[in-house]
């Protein structure tokens, strides 16, 4: 991305973001990449980097382990490996083995399921493979401490075996000498030591002439002399010679191992970059967690849609103070290309402008950004910015002159792939003249189809935004009652500067304020006052809208609860119905079982008895009573459907049901305890106690 001016990185504080990113890097590879972070202009580079950071962030939030614990910096070792004739040390080879082990763990981690779940993290290793021969060759020669093994070659084993024997022989000889000289009182407390790689005696200085041998030195106090006894000189010489042979053999072995490993130099370079790449991705994810970074949608066009976006540095700062950060919401596209933000000083105009600029650069650098995932970002080829006082002493330019120089560059170089930000457009000159030039600049940038944000106090620019196609107004909300900025951007309306309101609130004398009002053009004052009132009305409307939204949510919640209660009641009714049906089924089943039992008993009795006629009568009686019972139950159901039983006393003219046969009739006469009931055309005499008064359900 082309940036103008050269100080854009510092003005948008992107350099601070890079420092924070580098602080999370553990490898030199990742740190260098963070310090030299590239701002891409192609979607095919931007999107994979964003998705890699997003997938690694998912690992953090899901508490999943990824095997990139090893902090390996092998730049010097790999450079040395590439030089013919160079020989690596045992420690160097241990670092190389550690690198290959880390790569092996990463390849094992990416099984089929994880390659599907984290496809963009897997991209880092897709073009390479794990070579186990490297670690095997190192293990064959070196032990865990990086020392060449005794069995690395037959020559080394033979040399070390001889060394072992000679050292034992020297130790035994020395022990004899120390024992003898101790008895004579010639040795100091330390008795023996090593100097110049040779075993020596610690002798009192005054006794040194009493011992034959080679003087290797004296202590700082000159009270102790270090002498190699004459008897062990030959053994020491042999050991020294063998140690020299050992060093040569070890060097030859390491030289050969270096030559074998050198064939894998290119692969090791790739392994080293993979470890660094994963460390860099991890740092991006770790930084994103600090400012609540997310991945928005990316489009290959000039477009900007911020949803709940925050300045990342401000977010981190407020989080430490446990303060909320007011998010920004705005959208710029082909129809609404330029946003003109107005409002009081210290109201958040510049922060809003810087937030949009910084997030755009971060996104095109492959960093997750502090906004909602619902945000959408386009890709821009160049970004231009003009913030604050840019006067130049070197070129003798005033603030306004410098401003115009920058605006000239904007107008000459802007195009449909340009994102620009201008803070206080037209400031530094006469308000009328500066405002006129500001209009020309905005019109020209709109013609070039550039997308950008402009902050201003000029009323003519606020009016212009409603007239020129592609330019819209925005205002920073302000609480006039408490004289506090709300740091909230409101799209679609210009904002008041609250000049006189602020003067009144801070206690400036009314006569001075009134005098200032008289000096201001009446139309200018009326418009600012109208903006002031409109903004306060809008704030009140928003408060009421929030209350309405809250009430609607509460109503929706109550509606859902009511629906839940109704559903539960219906369910309970169905359960009761099923219970009733089950009860009827159980009664029928019990009846059938009883009949089955009786019939079986009859069959058994049929086989035993000789009086078949009596048994037949019993069967008929049983079946007849059952049929009678069924008829009675059916009759009862008909009556229950048509009539309601009452507890009223029986009187002449009442409609009654006879308990004995469940017939319904009308009482025509009562004589004492007897009553005559007319059923159809037949009068029946029954006891009054066997009658129940009934009424039609239709009555």
Wavefront OBJ file of the C-alpha trace (Angstrom):
o trace
v 0.000 0.000 0.000
v 1.225 3.464 -0.878
v 1.125 5.813 2.130
v 1.156 9.611 2.197
v 2.814 11.330 3.976
v 5.807 9.260 5.102
v 4.765 9.803 8.725
v 1.388 8.071 8.219
v 2.509 5.005 10.204
v 3.377 7.222 13.196
v 0.309 9.480 12.879
v -2.055 6.487 12.890
v 0.064 4.829 15.639
v 0.579 1.684 13.581
v 4.184 1.657 14.816
v 2.850 1.089 18.362
v 0.771 -1.855 17.138
v 3.914 -3.377 15.577
v 5.802 -2.960 18.849
v 3.010 -4.729 20.754
v 3.042 -7.511 18.154
v 6.833 -7.911 18.354
v 6.589 -8.150 22.155
v 4.447 -11.298 21.745
v 6.980 -12.912 19.383
v 9.409 -15.406 20.879
v 11.622 -16.202 17.883
v 13.910 -13.795 16.024
v 12.213 -14.836 12.778
v 8.802 -13.699 14.068
v 10.176 -10.481 15.598
v 11.778 -9.447 12.318
v 8.546 -10.197 10.502
v 6.582 -8.073 13.009
v 9.022 -5.160 12.705
v 8.889 -5.300 8.888
v 5.142 -5.947 8.662
v 4.018 -5.601 5.062
v 0.748 -3.874 4.089
v -0.718 -5.978 1.256
v -3.026 -4.797 -1.514
v -4.204 -8.185 -2.795
v -6.969 -10.258 -1.277
v -5.157 -13.557 -1.935
v -2.420 -12.450 0.497
v -4.617 -10.691 3.072
v -7.360 -13.283 3.590
v -5.137 -16.338 4.348
v -3.162 -14.354 6.948
v -6.380 -13.170 8.611
v -7.788 -16.696 8.671
v -4.559 -18.118 10.112
v -4.680 -15.597 12.983
v -8.402 -16.311 13.415
v -7.842 -20.094 13.594
v -5.018 -19.695 16.119
v -7.245 -17.424 18.197
v -9.818 -20.246 18.197
v -7.125 -22.524 19.658
v -6.674 -20.061 22.523
v -10.387 -19.548 23.176
v -11.073 -23.305 22.923
v -8.085 -24.114 25.183
v -6.587 -26.436 22.562
v -2.857 -27.216 22.667
v -0.697 -26.535 19.631
v 2.905 -27.891 19.687
v 4.882 -24.697 19.067
v 6.460 -24.343 22.518
v 10.017 -24.552 21.209
v 11.756 -21.172 20.877
v 14.401 -21.895 18.290
v 16.716 -19.303 16.716
v 19.025 -21.113 14.309
v 19.920 -18.385 11.821
v 23.661 -18.497 12.655
v 23.833 -22.304 12.782
v 22.033 -22.712 9.455
v 24.226 -20.082 7.836
v 27.310 -21.934 9.119
v 25.860 -25.221 7.837
v 25.616 -23.763 4.336
v 29.382 -23.055 4.233
v 31.527 -25.860 2.796
v 34.181 -27.011 5.222
v 32.460 -25.555 8.295
v 31.971 -27.913 11.237
v 29.077 -27.696 13.699
v 29.492 -28.447 17.407
v 27.541 -30.998 19.396
v 25.443 -28.178 20.855
v 24.613 -26.949 17.333
v 23.440 -30.417 16.370
v 21.228 -30.626 19.482
v 19.485 -27.416 18.391
v 18.954 -28.852 14.905
v 17.538 -32.042 16.421
v 15.222 -29.949 18.609
v 14.015 -28.204 15.460
v 13.212 -31.502 13.729
v 11.445 -32.857 16.820
v 9.254 -29.735 16.945
v 8.396 -30.146 13.267
v 7.560 -33.816 13.860
v 5.143 -32.842 16.662
v 3.459 -30.286 14.406
v 3.013 -32.839 11.600
v 1.567 -35.343 14.076
v -0.825 -32.697 15.441
v -2.282 -32.090 11.992
v -4.234 -35.309 11.584
v -7.022 -35.496 8.988
v -9.660 -33.982 11.276
v -7.467 -31.033 12.293
v -6.448 -30.342 8.706
v -10.151 -29.972 7.942
v -10.864 -27.906 11.090
v -7.810 -25.612 10.676
v -7.104 -25.545 6.913
v -5.248 -22.207 6.879
v -2.918 -23.144 9.732
v -2.188 -26.356 7.830
v -1.188 -24.285 4.783
v 2.122 -23.471 6.502
v 3.290 -27.122 6.246
v 1.396 -28.179 3.116
v 4.358 -27.727 0.780
v 6.900 -29.666 2.846
v 7.384 -32.994 4.636
v 8.967 -34.404 7.778
v 12.353 -36.098 7.342
v 13.121 -38.436 10.229
v 16.628 -39.284 8.957
v 18.042 -35.985 10.289
v 17.270 -36.772 13.939
v 18.332 -40.400 13.458
v 21.776 -39.377 12.126
v 22.314 -37.035 15.076
v 21.155 -39.652 17.613
v 23.527 -42.169 16.060
v 26.547 -39.939 16.822
v 25.630 -37.752 19.831
v 24.196 -38.402 23.279
v 21.569 -36.257 25.019
v 24.200 -33.762 26.205
v 25.669 -33.246 22.754
v 28.807 -35.350 23.363
v 30.066 -37.744 20.711
v 29.253 -41.314 21.721
v 32.093 -43.794 22.422
v 30.834 -46.132 19.701
v 30.608 -43.424 17.023
v 33.670 -45.037 15.391
v 35.959 -47.957 16.251
v 38.947 -45.572 16.394
v 37.235 -43.364 18.987
v 36.234 -46.365 21.064
v 39.844 -47.660 21.026
v 41.251 -44.225 22.006
v 38.775 -43.755 24.869
v 39.421 -47.284 26.164
v 43.162 -46.536 26.296
v 42.446 -43.207 27.981
v 40.330 -44.938 30.576
v 43.114 -47.378 31.417
v 45.872 -44.748 31.508
v 43.817 -42.424 33.725
v 43.165 -45.265 36.149
v 46.874 -46.063 36.165
v 47.680 -42.382 36.782
v 45.128 -42.206 39.590
v 46.606 -45.210 41.365
v 50.152 -43.857 40.999
v 49.110 -40.469 42.263
v 47.342 -41.977 45.252
v 50.566 -43.737 46.246
v 52.619 -40.549 45.898
v 50.067 -38.449 47.855
v 50.013 -41.033 50.657
v 53.823 -41.065 50.918
v 54.289 -37.286 50.804
v 51.462 -36.693 53.287
v 53.281 -38.789 55.837
v 56.374 -36.622 55.265
v 54.253 -33.437 55.732
v 55.133 -31.903 52.365
v 51.579 -31.449 50.955
v 49.149 -28.609 51.517
v 45.543 -29.175 52.541
v 44.259 -29.506 48.972
v 46.925 -32.162 48.300
v 46.448 -32.305 44.504
v 45.026 -30.293 41.605
v 45.037 -29.892 37.801
v 47.073 -27.316 35.912
v 47.497 -27.028 32.148
v 45.421 -30.181 31.859
v 47.888 -32.223 33.918
v 47.540 -33.725 37.393
v 49.835 -31.981 39.927
v 50.652 -31.987 43.645
v 49.907 -29.021 45.957
v 53.188 -28.692 47.922
v 54.146 -26.210 50.616
v 56.439 -23.642 48.975
v 59.276 -24.257 51.419
v 59.213 -28.013 50.596
v 59.129 -27.754 46.784
v 62.827 -28.537 46.426
v 62.308 -31.801 48.255
v 60.120 -33.242 45.432
v 61.479 -34.156 42.000
v 59.272 -33.071 39.173
v 58.076 -30.177 36.968
v 56.940 -26.915 38.582
v 53.738 -25.744 36.871
v 53.039 -22.656 39.012
v 52.327 -21.195 42.438
v 49.262 -19.918 44.309
v 48.523 -16.191 44.561
v 49.805 -16.152 48.136
v 53.053 -17.897 47.019
v 52.572 -20.331 49.893
v 51.707 -23.317 47.661
v 53.623 -24.702 44.669
v 52.063 -27.014 42.045
v 54.451 -29.778 40.984
v 54.005 -32.629 38.553
v 55.853 -35.613 40.100
v 58.655 -37.144 38.075
v 57.065 -40.622 38.428
v 53.820 -39.536 36.611
v 55.317 -37.374 33.877
v 55.408 -40.250 31.403
v 51.778 -41.216 32.127
v 50.667 -37.582 31.822
v 52.420 -37.319 28.464
v 50.704 -40.464 27.216
v 47.295 -39.219 28.420
v 47.897 -35.820 26.806
v 48.738 -37.512 23.533
v 45.638 -39.732 23.694
v 43.410 -36.714 24.497
v 44.837 -34.956 21.461
v 44.019 -38.012 19.336
v 40.501 -38.034 20.826
v 39.944 -34.372 19.875
v 41.075 -35.041 16.323
v 38.805 -38.080 16.018
v 35.806 -36.189 17.457
v 36.453 -33.339 15.012
v 36.550 -35.816 12.108
v 33.275 -37.372 13.273
v 31.553 -33.977 13.620
v 32.964 -32.920 10.258
v 31.481 -35.993 8.625
v 28.132 -35.509 10.409
v 28.053 -31.857 9.320
v 28.631 -32.942 5.734
v 25.767 -35.463 5.936
v 23.355 -32.970 7.524
v 24.368 -30.278 4.991
v 22.427 -32.148 2.297
v 19.266 -31.236 4.242
v 20.178 -27.563 4.612
v 17.306 -26.285 2.432
v 14.798 -28.448 4.296
v 16.105 -27.229 7.662
v 15.723 -23.633 6.444
v 12.080 -24.421 5.676
v 11.634 -26.037 9.104
v 13.138 -22.952 10.744
v 10.779 -20.629 8.853
v 7.782 -22.869 9.761
v 8.568 -22.580 13.476
v 8.958 -18.814 13.072
v 5.770 -18.554 11.015
v 3.686 -20.333 13.640
v 5.246 -18.136 16.321
v 4.266 -15.057 14.295
v 0.685 -16.299 13.834
v 0.528 -17.056 17.550
v 1.684 -13.507 18.350
v -1.056 -12.060 16.110
v -3.696 -14.171 17.861
v -2.347 -13.293 21.317
v -2.403 -9.563 20.467
v -5.946 -9.852 19.083
v -7.114 -11.211 22.442
v -5.857 -8.000 24.108
v -8.074 -5.707 22.023
v -10.890 -8.160 21.220
v -9.766 -8.571 17.623
v -11.982 -10.361 15.111
v -11.976 -11.251 11.448
v -14.356 -9.197 9.267
v -15.466 -9.922 5.706
v -12.970 -8.798 3.048
v -14.013 -7.536 -0.402
v -11.824 -6.829 -3.402
v -13.235 -3.324 -3.862
v -13.192 0.115 -2.228
v -15.551 -0.296 0.714
v -15.616 0.297 4.466
v -18.243 -0.847 6.962
v -17.371 -0.573 10.643
v -19.646 -2.331 13.131
v -18.843 -1.706 16.814
v -15.261 -0.773 15.942
v -12.829 0.492 18.597
v -9.378 2.009 18.466
v -7.234 -0.989 19.587
v -4.782 1.062 21.659
v -7.619 2.956 23.341
v -9.390 -0.349 24.019
v -6.286 -1.818 25.697
v -5.812 1.366 27.752
v -9.460 1.442 28.880
v -9.412 -2.269 29.716
v -6.550 -1.663 32.152
v -8.602 1.119 33.777
v -11.766 -1.038 33.578
v -13.498 1.643 31.523
v -15.833 1.025 28.564
v -14.768 2.023 25.042
v -17.493 3.627 22.900
v -17.594 1.798 19.525
v -17.891 3.423 16.079
v -20.410 2.431 13.410
v -20.156 3.792 9.858
v -20.361 2.699 6.217
v -18.673 4.188 3.134
v -19.266 2.867 -0.390
v -19.898 4.026 -3.974
v -23.041 5.950 -2.997
v -21.738 7.512 0.220
v -18.024 8.006 -0.361
v -17.129 10.892 1.976
v -18.216 11.301 5.601
v -18.032 14.828 7.061
v -17.866 14.619 10.871
v -18.637 17.732 12.919
v -19.203 18.394 16.594
v -17.477 19.926 19.625
v -13.752 19.792 20.294
v -12.557 16.774 22.320
v -15.724 14.985 21.213
v -14.014 12.098 19.475
v -13.829 13.261 15.833
v -10.100 12.638 15.458
v -10.279 9.330 17.358
v -13.020 8.145 14.983
v -10.912 9.143 11.986
v -7.799 7.446 13.377
v -9.764 4.308 14.288
v -10.913 3.812 10.690
v -7.422 4.494 9.294
v -5.562 2.272 11.748
v -7.987 -0.638 11.362
v -7.684 -0.477 7.573
v -3.871 -0.673 7.716
v -4.015 -3.472 10.308
v -6.427 -5.488 8.165
v -4.266 -5.156 5.043
v -1.298 -6.272 7.171
v -3.107 -9.501 8.068
v -3.971 -8.525 11.653
v -7.335 -9.206 13.301
v -9.072 -5.933 14.111
v -11.062 -4.598 17.060
v -14.567 -4.650 15.607
v -17.545 -6.951 15.222
v -17.150 -9.912 12.797
v -20.115 -8.375 10.961
v -17.838 -5.568 9.762
v -16.781 -5.476 6.109
v -13.571 -4.076 4.653
v -12.496 -3.347 1.119
v -8.912 -3.218 -0.126
v -7.259 0.107 -0.981
v -4.127 0.718 -3.048
v -3.187 3.944 -1.280
v -3.964 5.708 1.983
v -3.576 9.462 2.520
v -3.832 11.300 5.797
v -3.645 14.880 7.038
v -3.893 15.283 10.806
v -2.933 18.198 13.042
v -0.465 21.049 12.632
v 2.005 20.236 9.844
v 3.884 23.517 9.510
v 7.457 23.157 8.221
v 10.257 25.390 9.508
v 12.668 23.855 7.035
v 10.649 24.942 4.001
v 9.200 28.064 5.664
v 5.629 26.835 5.232
v 2.810 28.004 7.504
v 0.189 25.612 8.826
v -2.252 26.542 6.066
v 0.416 26.478 3.346
v 1.437 23.003 4.426
v -2.232 22.049 4.520
v -2.697 23.192 0.914
v 0.453 21.350 -0.225
v -0.993 18.133 1.163
v -4.416 18.832 -0.344
v -2.765 19.404 -3.721
v -1.191 15.948 -3.487
v -4.553 14.440 -2.449
v -6.392 15.929 -5.421
v -3.691 15.063 -7.973
v -3.195 11.446 -6.875
v -6.542 10.263 -5.481
v -8.534 7.631 -7.349
v -11.217 5.000 -6.798
v -8.793 2.862 -4.763
v -7.799 5.669 -2.381
v -8.764 5.947 1.281
v -8.129 9.399 2.757
v -8.519 11.097 6.150
v -8.440 14.870 6.690
v -8.637 16.336 10.180
v -10.008 19.922 10.418
v -10.297 20.530 6.664
v -9.737 24.203 5.805
v -8.387 25.197 9.225
v -5.533 27.672 9.598
v -6.967 30.367 7.345
v -9.786 32.882 7.139
v -13.012 30.922 7.814
v -14.742 32.160 4.648
v -11.774 31.653 2.338
v -10.660 28.447 4.006
v -14.207 27.119 3.865
v -14.433 27.912 0.159
v -11.227 26.036 -0.591
v -12.425 23.159 1.583
v -15.565 22.845 -0.568
v -13.473 22.726 -3.736
v -11.202 20.055 -2.247
v -14.136 17.881 -1.172
v -15.846 18.199 -4.558
v -12.640 17.196 -6.344
v -12.071 14.179 -4.119
v -15.694 13.130 -4.634
v -15.195 13.369 -8.433
v -12.113 11.141 -8.157
v -14.340 8.515 -6.434
v -12.003 8.436 -3.428
v -13.399 7.227 -0.095
v -12.615 9.068 3.104
v -13.485 10.853 6.326
v -13.223 14.608 6.934
v -13.619 16.422 10.270
v -14.572 20.091 10.378
v -16.249 22.951 12.258
v -17.193 24.851 9.059
v -20.933 25.279 8.582
v -20.609 25.557 4.796
v -19.124 22.032 4.670
v -21.978 20.711 6.816
v -24.490 22.273 4.404
v -22.529 21.037 1.390
v -22.702 17.441 2.638
v -26.463 17.473 2.186
v -26.244 18.834 -1.368
v -23.359 17.074 -3.119
v -23.952 13.469 -4.121
v -21.698 10.996 -2.345
v -20.995 13.246 0.681
v -22.849 12.630 3.974
v -22.879 14.280 7.372
v -21.955 12.761 10.697
v -21.953 14.247 14.198
v -20.270 13.416 17.485
v -22.955 13.301 20.187
v -22.668 15.754 23.094
v -24.511 15.956 26.413
v -25.299 19.693 26.646
v -26.892 19.345 30.075
v -23.762 17.917 31.708
v -21.335 19.480 29.225
v -19.816 16.083 28.417
v -18.880 14.524 25.070
v -20.546 11.154 24.482
v -17.938 9.959 21.915
v -20.715 8.446 19.813
v -20.931 8.978 16.048
v -24.369 9.736 14.603
v -24.584 9.319 10.817
v -26.870 11.466 8.656
v -26.852 14.811 10.502
v -24.307 17.568 11.116
v -23.206 18.455 14.634
v -23.071 21.697 16.570
v -19.790 23.034 17.957
v -21.607 24.061 21.179
v -19.454 27.187 21.365
v -21.870 29.325 23.394
v -23.162 26.389 25.454
v -19.655 25.530 26.591
v -18.968 29.204 27.366
v -22.119 29.391 29.514
v -21.343 26.163 31.368
v -17.821 27.220 32.311
v -19.206 30.443 33.803
v -18.236 33.106 31.215
v -20.151 36.335 31.899
v -23.466 36.671 30.019
v -22.616 40.132 28.710
v -19.506 38.761 26.979
v -21.434 35.820 25.530
v -24.211 38.120 24.251
v -21.662 40.485 22.755
v -20.060 37.549 20.921
v -23.464 36.436 19.650
v -24.129 39.906 18.222
v -20.846 39.768 16.344
v -21.784 36.454 14.733
v -23.846 36.425 11.571
v -27.508 35.800 12.525
v -27.975 33.002 9.994
v -24.776 31.351 11.180
v -25.890 31.524 14.820
v -29.415 30.318 14.014
v -28.087 27.325 12.115
v -25.715 26.339 14.920
v -28.530 26.753 17.434
v -30.800 24.624 15.254
v -28.123 21.930 15.036
v -27.728 22.113 18.802
v -31.442 21.662 19.410
v -31.752 18.939 16.757
v -28.951 16.942 18.302
v -30.476 17.107 21.788
v -33.881 16.123 20.374
v -32.264 13.220 18.575
v -30.592 12.076 21.783
v -33.976 12.146 23.535
v -35.530 10.179 20.669
v -32.754 7.615 20.945
v -33.343 7.288 24.703
v -37.062 6.767 24.084
v -36.284 4.316 21.317
v -34.079 2.326 23.678
v -36.913 2.244 26.220
v -39.319 1.143 23.502
v -36.923 -1.584 22.373
v -36.619 -2.713 25.987
v -40.413 -2.860 26.378
v -40.764 -4.733 23.091
v -38.193 -7.273 24.261
v -40.033 -7.657 27.566
v -43.344 -8.156 25.701
v -41.715 -10.708 23.441
v -40.351 -12.489 26.486
v -43.814 -12.538 28.125
v -45.349 -13.779 24.877
v -42.901 -16.654 24.742
v -43.549 -17.491 28.396
v -47.323 -17.499 27.754
v -46.892 -19.723 24.707
v -44.783 -22.031 26.822
v -47.502 -22.188 29.520
v -50.197 -22.906 26.897
v -48.055 -25.610 25.307
v -47.385 -27.145 28.707
v -51.129 -27.098 29.547
v -52.007 -28.764 26.241
v -49.384 -31.376 26.947
v -50.846 -31.974 30.409
v -54.338 -32.374 28.920
v -53.035 -34.922 26.432
v -51.398 -36.825 29.279
v -54.704 -36.864 31.235
v -56.580 -38.041 28.138
v -54.098 -40.836 27.611
v -54.384 -41.807 31.274
v -58.193 -41.969 30.933
v -57.943 -44.060 27.769
v -55.420 -46.335 29.417
v -57.764 -46.762 32.387
v -60.631 -47.859 30.097
v -58.283 -50.232 28.268
v -57.120 -51.669 31.588
v -60.730 -52.284 32.658
v -61.493 -54.077 29.389
v -58.334 -56.127 29.725
v -59.259 -57.088 33.299
v -62.750 -58.099 32.140
v -61.357 -60.254 29.315
v -58.900 -61.937 31.673
v -61.733 -62.640 34.120
v -63.916 -64.106 31.372
v -60.988 -66.199 30.137
v -60.433 -67.538 33.657
v -64.145 -68.391 34.077
v -64.418 -70.095 30.684
v -61.339 -72.209 31.423
v -62.948 -73.235 34.709
v -66.162 -74.136 32.834
v -64.211 -76.272 30.337
v -62.540 -78.130 33.194
v -65.895 -78.584 34.922
v -67.466 -79.812 31.638
v -64.930 -82.609 31.501
v -65.542 -83.648 35.094
v -69.349 -83.298 35.635
v -72.064 -85.644 34.431
v -74.842 -83.056 34.850
v -74.237 -81.251 31.588
v -77.630 -79.473 31.617
v -76.929 -77.721 34.929
v -73.541 -76.512 33.621
v -75.151 -75.194 30.429
v -77.622 -73.202 32.541
v -74.706 -71.718 34.498
v -72.936 -70.667 31.272
v -76.125 -69.092 29.909
v -76.663 -67.214 33.123
v -73.090 -65.903 33.074
v -73.289 -64.763 29.437
v -76.794 -63.314 29.864
v -75.749 -61.246 32.889
v -72.731 -59.969 30.975
v -74.907 -58.976 28.010
v -77.339 -57.345 30.410
v -74.485 -55.436 31.989
v -73.247 -54.272 28.572
v -76.771 -53.140 27.578
v -77.100 -51.274 30.860
v -73.751 -49.526 30.370
v -74.746 -48.527 26.840
v -78.073 -47.209 28.123
v -76.256 -45.265 30.849
v -73.964 -43.617 28.277
v -76.976 -42.478 26.228
v -78.581 -40.990 29.335
v -75.314 -39.270 30.390
v -75.044 -37.614 26.978
v -78.639 -36.295 27.090
v -79.349 -35.659 30.799
v -77.729 -34.192 33.912
v -78.430 -35.826 37.274
v -79.513 -33.516 40.140
v -79.921 -33.897 43.895
v -83.399 -32.347 43.946
v -86.304 -34.187 45.748
v -88.718 -36.108 43.494
v -91.990 -34.321 42.765
v -94.911 -34.926 40.412
v -94.083 -33.756 36.880
v -90.308 -34.286 37.324
v -88.273 -36.093 34.728
v -86.550 -38.982 36.513
v -84.152 -41.878 35.905
v -84.906 -45.290 37.438
v -81.813 -46.761 39.087
v -82.874 -50.389 38.513
v -83.225 -50.345 34.706
v -81.779 -46.859 33.864
v -84.957 -45.852 32.000
v -86.102 -42.231 31.922
v -89.717 -41.179 32.407
v -92.059 -38.582 33.961
v -93.545 -38.853 37.484
v -97.342 -38.719 37.130
v -98.346 -39.448 40.725
v -96.735 -39.972 44.161
v -98.460 -42.116 46.829
v -96.431 -42.193 50.022
v -93.186 -44.025 49.262
v -94.382 -45.164 45.837
v -94.423 -43.218 42.578
v -95.966 -43.898 39.174
v -93.508 -43.164 36.322
v -94.806 -42.880 32.769
v -92.204 -44.406 30.389
v -93.547 -43.922 26.901
v -97.061 -45.372 27.011
v -96.324 -47.698 29.961
v -96.894 -46.569 33.594
v -94.433 -48.201 36.061
v -94.744 -48.181 39.866
v -91.385 -47.859 41.717
v -90.046 -46.710 45.097
v -89.272 -43.011 45.287
v -85.784 -43.825 46.670
v -84.941 -45.588 43.376
v -85.529 -42.413 41.338
v -83.043 -39.640 40.426
v -84.283 -36.296 39.086
v -82.639 -35.429 35.742
v -82.616 -32.409 33.415
v -81.950 -32.058 29.710
v -78.463 -30.676 28.941
v -80.061 -28.280 26.460
v -82.143 -26.572 29.168
l 1 2 3 4 5 6 7 8 9 10 11 12 13 14 15 16 17 18 19 20 21 22 23 24 25 26 27 28 29 30 31 32 33 34 35 36 37 38 39 40 41 42 43 44 45 46 47 48 49 50 51 52 53 54 55 56 57 58 59 60 61 62 63 64 65 66 67 68 69 70 71 72 73 74 75 76 77 78 79 80 81 82 83 84 85 86 87 88 89 90 91 92 93 94 95 96 97 98 99 100 101 102 103 104 105 106 107 108 109 110 111 112 113 114 115 116 117 118 119 120 121 122 123 124 125 126 127 128 129 130 131 132 133 134 135 136 137 138 139 140 141 142 143 144 145 146 147 148 149 150 151 152 153 154 155 156 157 158 159 160 161 162 163 164 165 166 167 168 169 170 171 172 173 174 175 176 177 178 179 180 181 182 183 184 185 186 187 188 189 190 191 192 193 194 195 196 197 198 199 200 201 202 203 204 205 206 207 208 209 210 211 212 213 214 215 216 217 218 219 220 221 222 223 224 225 226 227 228 229 230 231 232 233 234 235 236 237 238 239 240 241 242 243 244 245 246 247 248 249 250 251 252 253 254 255 256 257 258 259 260 261 262 263 264 265 266 267 268 269 270 271 272 273 274 275 276 277 278 279 280 281 282 283 284 285 286 287 288 289 290 291 292 293 294 295 296 297 298 299 300 301 302 303 304 305 306 307 308 309 310 311 312 313 314 315 316 317 318 319 320 321 322 323 324 325 326 327 328 329 330 331 332 333 334 335 336 337 338 339 340 341 342 343 344 345 346 347 348 349 350 351 352 353 354 355 356 357 358 359 360 361 362 363 364 365 366 367 368 369 370 371 372 373 374 375 376 377 378 379 380 381 382 383 384 385 386 387 388 389 390 391 392 393 394 395 396 397 398 399 400 401 402 403 404 405 406 407 408 409 410 411 412 413 414 415 416 417 418 419 420 421 422 423 424 425 426 427 428 429 430 431 432 433 434 435 436 437 438 439 440 441 442 443 444 445 446 447 448 449 450 451 452 453 454 455 456 457 458 459 460 461 462 463 464 465 466 467 468 469 470 471 472 473 474 475 476 477 478 479 480 481 482 483 484 485 486 487 488 489 490 491 492 493 494 495 496 497 498 499 500 501 502 503 504 505 506 507 508 509 510 511 512 513 514 515 516 517 518 519 520 521 522 523 524 525 526 527 528 529 530 531 532 533 534 535 536 537 538 539 540 541 542 543 544 545 546 547 548 549 550 551 552 553 554 555 556 557 558 559 560 561 562 563 564 565 566 567 568 569 570 571 572 573 574 575 576 577 578 579 580 581 582 583 584 585 586 587 588 589 590 591 592 593 594 595 596 597 598 599 600 601 602 603 604 605 606 607 608 609 610 611 612 613 614 615 616 617 618 619 620 621 622 623 624 625 626 627 628 629 630 631 632 633 634 635 636 637 638 639 640 641 642 643 644 645 646 647 648 649 650 651 652 653 654 655 656 657 658 659 660 661 662 663 664 665 666 667 668 669 670 671 672 673 674 675 676 677 678 679 680 681 682 683 684 685 686 687 688 689 690 691 692 693 694 695 696 697 698 699
